[in-house]
Amino acid sequence: MYINYQKHLVNIINEIKENGLYKNERVIVSPQGAEITLDSGQKVLNFCANNYLGLSDNRQLIDAAKSALDDHGYGMSSVRFICGTTDLHKELEKKIAKFFNTEDTILYAACFDANGGVFEPLLTEEDAIISDSLNHASIIDGVRLCKAQRYRYENADMNDLEKQLKLAQAQRFRLIVTDGVFSMDGNVAPLKKIVELANIYNAMVMVDESHSAGVVGETGRGVTELYNIPGQVEIITGTLGKAFGGAIGGFTTGKKEIIELLRQRSRPYLFSNSIPPLVAAAGIKMIEMMTETNELQDKLHANSEYFISRMTNLGFDIKPTKSAICAVMLYDAKLSQDFAAKLLKEGIYVTGFYYPVVPKGQARIRVQLSAAHEKEHLDKAISSFEKIGRELGILKK
Ligand SMILES: *Cc1c(COP(=O)(O)O)cnc(C)c1O
């Protein structure tokens, strides 16, 4: 039986390779950080991690995790509702709610699970989900698992959202769902306008702050802080796997009845293991650090502004952004791959994206800034971009 199936798989894999879409993984042999060592021995400056606040190798988080290993052991060996909840899980949930100015929080093993488990328990075929066309795969999958009627609006297009909200008036309850920051362009969802439309058309709002928590807003409280609308969305989801330490874990935070029902009915919560206590302990420390001082958020914002303004002045075509994602537009797929390969030779690790990850003719290099970057790292990246930009004829002057 397997012989035939094996041939079938090899054909599919070859097709992926022929289309130039085969993903190879680079192996890192150092901690994640501004400067990393690859298994080839090459040291490179990392501009493609979601390590926005530079916490992936932060000493205070490592120490908090180590002492939790001693106090609380290694694993929980249980789902939350049987015997998988420690004081650390409860404390982290409270701290996340306080940070986002929400009522309660529920932890998951990943934000993929938070999004996968949020819709189905809350909405039925009588209800409507109105979703941005560029929402993350985990939102799309979560919506698929739910029987609610589906409406889709063009990315951040408020006229289209209004049109869809009008159509959705036929349903009982409406939930608008959007990423806070869209990962390919780095654009921020127009959440203030979304909340205004939600008020007019009697809808609730959910925002996924995975790329915006810790990053967007003066103190890193995300898109609700940027637009000064704290507490005005019903549901926020987010990850502990990006700015918030980068290890693993996700959460849903918001209205307390919503969180209460998710604890009763959300399948990835009910049927999957608890995060290990060491991750909860480091998460608590992370929120404490972000509350006590704004140093890391300030440094990230300064780094992003510096990099984007220098690159723009050089003549690169940069997508407008208020996030730490900087899309350097090259438009041509092959060019984006050549450019990224040449940057790697210079010791700058970035990723080039092209169709179907981004629309046809919209190839680019995505640069992710971090508080871990020092000025000399940024200057090195900028001068490498300049050198290769001239070499490949993108910079004319
Ligand atoms: C990264 C990401 C996720 C998934 O987060 P994990 O915790 O890694 O599962 C979900 N939503 C968005 C918008 C993301 O960017």
The ligand as a Tripos MOL2 file, in Angstrom:
@<TRIPOS>MOLECULE
LIG
   15    15     1     0     0
SMALL
NO_CHARGES

@<TRIPOS>ATOM
      1 C1          2.4980   34.1010   14.8950 C.3       1 LIG1
      2 C2          1.0430   34.3180   14.8710 C.ar      1 LIG1
      3 C3          0.1570   33.3910   15.4240 C.ar      1 LIG1
      4 C4          0.6190   32.0650   15.9670 C.3       1 LIG1
      5 O1          1.2380   32.2160   17.1960 O.3       1 LIG1
      6 P1          1.8950   30.9340   17.9020 P.3       1 LIG1
      7 O2          1.8450   31.2440   19.3500 O.co2     1 LIG1
      8 O3          3.2790   30.8150   17.3450 O.co2     1 LIG1
      9 O4          1.0360   29.7670   17.5400 O.co2     1 LIG1
     10 C5         -1.1860   33.6950   15.4310 C.ar      1 LIG1
     11 N1         -1.6580   34.8440   14.8980 N.ar      1 LIG1
     12 C6         -0.8340   35.7570   14.3380 C.ar      1 LIG1
     13 C7         -1.3980   37.0170   13.7760 C.3       1 LIG1
     14 C8          0.5380   35.5130   14.2870 C.ar      1 LIG1
     15 O5          1.3350   36.4010   13.7260 O.3       1 LIG1
@<TRIPOS>BOND
     1     1     2 1
     2     2     3 ar
     3     2    14 ar
     4     3     4 1
     5     3    10 ar
     6     4     5 1
     7     5     6 1
     8     6     7 2
     9     6     8 1
    10     6     9 1
    11    10    11 ar
    12    11    12 ar
    13    12    13 1
    14    12    14 ar
    15    14    15 1
@<TRIPOS>SUBSTRUCTURE
     1 LIG1         1 GROUP 0 **** ****
